[in-house]
């Protein structure tokens, strides 16, 4: 592949994030969409652009892994909600790199909780596939894959760090995936003892974010603790795409806290609001806040604002912002991943340019 040739991308999934990434790929001169894989049979055979609502782009959606392999892309982007390890294995073994937004940052929580019948962890399976095919695997892993990167970068001018905290304080009602939120316990009575367990199970990838930061700081953690507070809806809420009965989980404030000798050192805190009508409720700031206690002290807000002139006449337009910031860290990293040595890599392994956006050309 010459330096001027665009990187050939085969995308998997056309849900909330996937449809937005089909649109965004059209704006990336160094990337070329050569295929789209769909899990829904009714989407197979349709033009990817039509699935994304932008008109034909000349790429027809397929439904088998064999068709991915036959296309011989340089990289596969995966935007499903949960990883497809079987698909990853086949693609990596064929020498095709994988970049994914689905539940993978370091692989720690999946390796800890999902050991296969053959005794291998998912990380071991991916590493073996990478070795066989000479391919690279990278996961941004969360919505939107920014928190741990922001925190590490903000520590560049700090000495004698005492504690780092990143807060994601957002209204999550823009993410229209009822299955995702049910998986986290939203819509279920807060009195149900299963709700805290579901919230943790659905968000464990944030623990990986804590562990990635600790790795970058050369800090060996003794434990990562999950703490939470649940917000119950004070009335019935109908979001149009999701119903939240009175008394059900409509918001939450929870943290993954990395500790050394019992002392909190690295924290990711999430303030998630599906509706403001909860008790308790939180002052949602619509941003990421990085706070580093040390010398000097760092306090920074990362605001994500719509492009001037954005038409918010529909809830879909508002939701598109959330999908964009979820998927773009993966697209922007593709060039660095393709250039990286084979193996399972994390954000700590990639160069700074992997986290850079692109100017309009």
Legacy VTK file of the C-alpha trace (Angstrom):
# vtk DataFile Version 3.0
C-alpha trace
ASCII
DATASET POLYDATA
POINTS 361 float
0.000 0.000 0.000
1.527 3.317 -1.051
1.658 6.277 1.309
-0.994 8.078 -0.742
-3.441 5.183 -0.932
-6.402 5.385 1.447
-6.721 2.688 4.088
-9.416 0.203 3.075
-12.012 -0.110 5.846
-14.651 -2.802 6.283
-17.211 -1.789 8.919
-19.252 -4.129 11.107
-22.671 -3.040 12.446
-25.027 -0.267 11.385
-26.740 0.629 14.646
-26.563 4.003 16.361
-22.788 4.410 16.153
-22.359 2.451 12.930
-24.744 4.531 10.853
-23.052 7.732 11.999
-19.621 6.308 11.161
-20.718 5.466 7.608
-21.461 9.183 7.226
-18.188 10.248 8.838
-16.127 7.871 6.717
-17.209 9.784 3.641
-15.374 12.812 5.074
-12.063 11.023 5.766
-9.746 11.319 2.746
-7.277 8.791 4.164
-9.971 6.124 4.658
-12.053 4.237 2.094
-15.175 2.288 3.022
-15.030 -0.972 1.053
-17.630 -3.038 2.875
-20.249 -3.190 5.600
-21.238 -6.296 7.573
-24.726 -6.456 9.099
-26.199 -8.878 11.627
-29.803 -8.099 10.619
-30.830 -10.130 7.539
-33.172 -7.351 6.374
-30.176 -5.015 5.934
-28.084 -7.400 3.837
-28.056 -6.452 0.150
-28.904 -2.802 0.750
-26.571 0.102 0.044
-24.659 1.182 3.161
-25.390 4.837 2.452
-29.102 4.183 2.334
-28.851 2.380 5.687
-27.185 5.504 7.072
-29.753 7.824 5.514
-27.364 9.628 3.167
-28.144 8.014 -0.172
-26.122 5.410 -2.096
-22.358 5.238 -1.578
-21.766 2.186 -3.773
-21.093 -0.272 -0.940
-23.601 -3.118 -0.512
-24.115 -4.563 2.981
-23.114 -8.209 3.427
-23.855 -10.751 6.124
-21.049 -13.312 6.297
-17.482 -13.292 7.593
-16.363 -14.996 4.377
-17.387 -11.874 2.463
-15.274 -9.733 4.808
-12.242 -11.929 4.197
-12.822 -11.956 0.445
-12.785 -8.139 0.349
-9.253 -8.116 1.847
-9.597 -4.803 3.720
-6.678 -3.300 5.607
-8.737 -2.885 8.768
-12.101 -3.853 10.178
-13.989 -1.371 12.357
-16.500 -2.881 14.768
-19.316 -0.737 16.174
-21.630 -3.301 17.745
-22.581 -2.927 21.403
-20.768 -6.079 22.548
-17.622 -7.746 21.124
-17.855 -10.618 18.647
-14.744 -12.593 19.565
-15.400 -15.340 16.997
-15.544 -12.740 14.215
-12.462 -10.943 15.550
-10.493 -14.209 15.560
-11.207 -15.064 11.943
-10.470 -11.557 10.732
-7.216 -11.217 12.697
-6.033 -14.668 11.614
-6.498 -13.498 8.027
-4.087 -10.623 8.652
-6.723 -7.880 8.908
-6.366 -5.344 11.733
-9.347 -4.672 14.023
-10.366 -1.387 15.666
-13.446 -1.544 17.872
-15.603 0.687 20.064
-17.199 -2.309 21.802
-16.395 -2.950 25.474
-12.606 -3.300 25.208
-9.834 -1.051 26.534
-7.352 -3.417 28.182
-9.452 -6.586 28.167
-9.019 -6.953 31.944
-12.670 -7.148 32.914
-13.553 -9.533 30.077
-10.554 -11.764 30.789
-11.521 -11.831 34.468
-15.180 -12.655 33.929
-15.360 -14.544 30.618
-13.123 -17.605 30.436
-14.003 -19.961 27.577
-14.758 -23.669 27.739
-11.198 -24.345 26.567
-9.821 -22.401 29.525
-8.572 -19.498 27.416
-9.468 -15.887 28.077
-10.689 -13.629 25.297
-7.401 -11.757 25.460
-5.473 -14.991 24.923
-7.649 -15.871 21.935
-7.123 -12.441 20.372
-3.372 -12.513 21.016
-3.093 -15.925 19.356
-5.119 -14.719 16.356
-2.937 -11.623 16.023
0.211 -13.777 16.127
-1.151 -16.161 13.493
-2.208 -13.434 11.073
0.378 -10.775 11.895
-2.480 -8.390 12.693
-3.190 -5.738 15.338
-6.219 -5.411 17.635
-7.206 -2.153 19.385
-10.282 -1.157 21.395
-11.404 2.337 22.423
-13.954 0.572 24.564
-16.492 3.020 25.933
-18.599 6.034 25.192
-16.829 7.909 23.873
-13.393 6.518 24.603
-12.041 9.843 25.846
-11.980 9.875 29.639
-8.776 7.968 30.300
-6.927 9.688 27.428
-7.935 13.149 28.647
-6.740 12.384 32.162
-3.355 11.045 31.097
-2.663 13.980 28.755
-3.625 16.490 31.442
-0.985 15.024 33.758
1.888 15.906 31.406
2.922 18.954 33.450
2.253 17.555 36.935
4.701 16.198 39.471
3.944 14.510 42.792
0.505 13.286 41.697
-1.726 12.423 44.645
-4.956 11.479 42.885
-6.481 11.736 39.411
-10.223 11.871 38.757
-12.159 12.100 35.524
-15.895 12.790 35.657
-18.256 12.081 32.778
-21.301 14.230 33.580
-23.815 13.731 30.776
-27.439 13.346 29.784
-27.465 9.868 28.258
-30.996 10.001 26.831
-29.472 10.829 23.433
-28.184 7.254 23.116
-31.222 5.468 21.708
-30.438 1.864 22.567
-33.059 0.440 24.899
-31.237 -2.900 25.136
-28.045 -1.178 26.282
-29.827 0.665 29.064
-31.879 -2.329 30.198
-28.609 -4.211 30.437
-27.426 -1.514 32.883
-30.644 -1.690 34.945
-32.342 1.467 33.665
-36.119 1.227 33.754
-35.998 -1.379 36.542
-37.139 -0.582 40.130
-34.239 0.830 42.148
-35.392 -1.395 45.023
-34.547 -4.471 42.950
-31.260 -5.852 44.332
-30.306 -6.882 40.789
-30.138 -3.264 39.603
-26.737 -2.407 41.158
-25.350 -5.669 39.809
-26.663 -4.891 36.318
-25.217 -1.382 36.483
-21.800 -2.798 37.312
-21.984 -5.608 34.758
-22.948 -3.170 32.014
-20.191 -0.665 32.808
-17.191 -2.764 33.828
-15.208 -1.486 30.864
-14.725 1.712 32.897
-12.624 -0.342 35.309
-10.367 -1.013 32.343
-10.115 2.762 31.876
-8.857 3.065 35.447
-6.342 0.286 34.897
-5.107 1.871 31.658
-4.475 5.173 33.453
-2.670 3.395 36.277
-0.511 1.635 33.680
0.423 4.979 32.114
1.243 6.388 35.562
3.387 3.317 36.418
1.084 2.813 39.386
0.355 -0.710 40.618
-3.184 -0.850 42.011
-4.210 -3.154 44.833
-7.891 -3.081 43.870
-10.537 -1.275 41.839
-13.721 -0.625 43.803
-17.190 -0.028 42.351
-19.334 2.470 44.315
-22.745 3.783 43.308
-25.793 5.899 44.082
-29.086 5.298 42.268
-31.620 7.905 41.178
-35.280 6.786 41.160
-37.727 8.392 38.726
-40.168 10.638 40.603
-42.831 10.101 37.920
-43.453 8.035 34.808
-41.127 9.111 31.988
-41.704 8.444 28.290
-38.685 9.320 26.155
-40.410 8.182 22.989
-37.950 5.321 22.516
-37.749 4.165 26.160
-40.175 4.188 29.099
-39.051 4.727 32.688
-41.785 3.964 35.256
-41.966 5.917 38.496
-39.534 4.400 40.990
-37.300 2.935 38.296
-33.652 3.752 37.654
-33.517 7.014 35.709
-30.076 8.280 36.717
-26.988 7.165 38.569
-23.729 8.426 39.984
-21.123 5.678 40.167
-17.363 5.327 40.215
-14.583 2.891 39.577
-11.876 3.757 42.100
-8.360 2.380 41.891
-6.719 2.123 45.307
-3.222 1.605 46.679
-2.966 0.551 50.335
-6.629 1.542 50.752
-6.054 5.091 49.428
-8.007 6.222 46.301
-5.553 7.152 43.547
-7.284 6.825 40.164
-11.014 7.370 39.696
-13.489 7.398 36.826
-16.803 8.827 37.993
-19.932 8.721 35.855
-22.911 11.000 36.387
-25.541 9.622 34.030
-28.953 11.216 33.668
-31.698 9.680 31.544
-34.142 12.228 32.980
-33.731 15.104 35.467
-36.814 13.851 37.338
-35.042 11.539 39.779
-34.380 11.438 43.509
-31.591 11.972 44.131
-30.607 13.937 41.014
-27.288 15.412 39.970
-26.104 18.683 38.489
-25.357 17.376 35.021
-22.712 19.564 33.416
-22.654 18.045 29.930
-18.882 17.660 29.843
-15.832 15.769 31.017
-14.032 17.134 34.053
-10.421 16.221 34.764
-9.154 16.930 38.272
-5.592 16.104 39.226
-4.471 16.641 42.792
-0.728 17.223 42.818
1.804 19.924 42.088
0.429 21.817 40.270
-3.285 21.083 40.623
-5.113 20.597 37.316
-8.821 21.247 36.755
-10.131 21.091 33.198
-13.529 20.882 31.496
-13.810 19.175 28.122
-16.938 20.561 26.472
-18.476 18.915 23.386
-20.610 21.418 21.479
-22.575 21.003 18.242
-21.260 22.427 15.005
-22.684 25.950 14.472
-25.842 25.789 12.435
-26.750 22.254 13.524
-30.484 21.695 13.136
-31.901 20.193 16.335
-35.448 19.860 15.033
-35.228 16.108 15.671
-33.950 14.011 18.571
-31.867 12.069 16.028
-29.816 15.177 15.255
-29.020 15.613 18.947
-28.162 11.927 19.310
-25.757 12.131 16.345
-23.309 14.179 18.443
-23.006 11.409 21.008
-22.546 8.805 18.292
-19.885 10.920 16.583
-17.743 11.307 19.695
-18.128 7.592 20.398
-16.967 6.460 16.982
-14.421 9.064 15.888
-11.694 8.044 18.389
-11.710 4.681 16.609
-11.594 6.149 13.085
-8.874 8.631 13.996
-6.733 5.825 15.453
-6.911 3.596 12.354
-3.767 4.940 10.692
-1.691 4.394 13.851
-3.138 0.915 14.406
-2.365 -0.150 10.840
1.217 1.074 11.351
1.579 -0.640 14.753
3.346 -3.984 15.293
1.111 -7.081 15.448
-0.610 -7.899 18.723
-3.263 -6.659 21.122
-2.503 -2.987 21.832
-4.002 -0.375 24.151
-4.037 3.412 24.001
-0.833 3.350 26.056
0.937 1.642 23.148
-0.111 4.038 20.384
1.640 7.320 19.462
0.111 10.710 20.206
-0.973 11.040 16.561
-3.468 8.212 17.157
-5.596 10.661 19.167
-5.478 13.513 16.661
-8.418 14.535 14.505
-8.242 15.604 10.867
-8.539 18.992 9.194
-11.179 19.354 6.519
-9.712 19.065 3.029
LINES 1 362
361 0 1 2 3 4 5 6 7 8 9 10 11 12 13 14 15 16 17 18 19 20 21 22 23 24 25 26 27 28 29 30 31 32 33 34 35 36 37 38 39 40 41 42 43 44 45 46 47 48 49 50 51 52 53 54 55 56 57 58 59 60 61 62 63 64 65 66 67 68 69 70 71 72 73 74 75 76 77 78 79 80 81 82 83 84 85 86 87 88 89 90 91 92 93 94 95 96 97 98 99 100 101 102 103 104 105 106 107 108 109 110 111 112 113 114 115 116 117 118 119 120 121 122 123 124 125 126 127 128 129 130 131 132 133 134 135 136 137 138 139 140 141 142 143 144 145 146 147 148 149 150 151 152 153 154 155 156 157 158 159 160 161 162 163 164 165 166 167 168 169 170 171 172 173 174 175 176 177 178 179 180 181 182 183 184 185 186 187 188 189 190 191 192 193 194 195 196 197 198 199 200 201 202 203 204 205 206 207 208 209 210 211 212 213 214 215 216 217 218 219 220 221 222 223 224 225 226 227 228 229 230 231 232 233 234 235 236 237 238 239 240 241 242 243 244 245 246 247 248 249 250 251 252 253 254 255 256 257 258 259 260 261 262 263 264 265 266 267 268 269 270 271 272 273 274 275 276 277 278 279 280 281 282 283 284 285 286 287 288 289 290 291 292 293 294 295 296 297 298 299 300 301 302 303 304 305 306 307 308 309 310 311 312 313 314 315 316 317 318 319 320 321 322 323 324 325 326 327 328 329 330 331 332 333 334 335 336 337 338 339 340 341 342 343 344 345 346 347 348 349 350 351 352 353 354 355 356 357 358 359 360
